[in-house]
């Protein structure tokens, strides 16, 4: 090969490498962190489905100022130590600009410290513990409400609609579950009702018969549970099997059809009440996206559209303020963002200015409906 051809070949290789480098730099990496394994993996799947569809739709429309979104998955299994490891990997190895996550508040609390130190913009679609946004972190947001808001809605419904006089409060000892139980307990006490029982169970357990015996002795009108579906299902089944007929009430961590499986059938979940945001599948703004999910054989329940909207919020911030996370954070706190869940706006803490918790009830066919 002649020297001229060698130089030409080298120039082509160098140009190709340079082009690839520019292409890589043009990508906007966003981490999607949550439980992709373990008992709460259904929520991780919802996150991934929602975020993936949002990225595809935004990229198809030209991306963010011409740059494409690339998603990176991080599995924390709803374990705090694993969440910290995932956060460090996303920041140091994957070099993400932003993160959609985490799900469990016990994971979001420590992981968000990693993101805050690194100046990474993060938005959680589903972590509701109030303390998450009370720590003065400038680049932390959430797409959901808070447990002090959710607990108040639950307490008012129990007292005003169910006319409850005696309420047993059970929690799963987790940052989310106990936090929600405590918020509901505080809201009840504010209304002058002291719980007749306050007990914790351990996540991962399945035999709650001893606890159910205590519940039966307390004879409550309502059993309020702060926790997720893997424990809520067996708990309510064992209550019914022991003849405890008290209303069962829980929060936004049982918003999945897997609750029915965990309980052993719709005969056990029938009548369960829960709090969750206004059903995003009923909001006209998301109609096209929802139809797209359903055509693909996926029902966008639970936090699917919350994750979609979270990616939309990040994209809007980068379009409006450029790829500077401090400026993007300031932009989000001063602008409304159109999403599949309607317009969203945030306060100085990163909380939504408007929370839309409502009450749902499960029916005898294993489906939940907004009341």
Secondary structure by P-SEA (a helix, b strand, c coil): ccaaaaaaaaaaaaaaaaaaaaaaaacbbbbbbcccccccaaaaaaaaaaaaaaaaaaaaacccccbbbbbbbbbccccaaaaaaaaaaaccccccccccccccccccaaaaaaaaaabbbbbbccccccccccccccccccccccaaaaaaaaaaaacccccccbbbbbbcccaaaaaaaaaaaaaaaaaccccccccccccccccaaaaaaaaaaacccbbbbccccaaaaaaaaaaaaaccccbbbbccccccccccccccccccccbbbbbbcccccccccaaaaaaaaaaaccccccaaaaaaaaaaaaaaaaaaccccaaaaaaaaacccccccccbbbbcccccccccbbbbbbbccccccccc
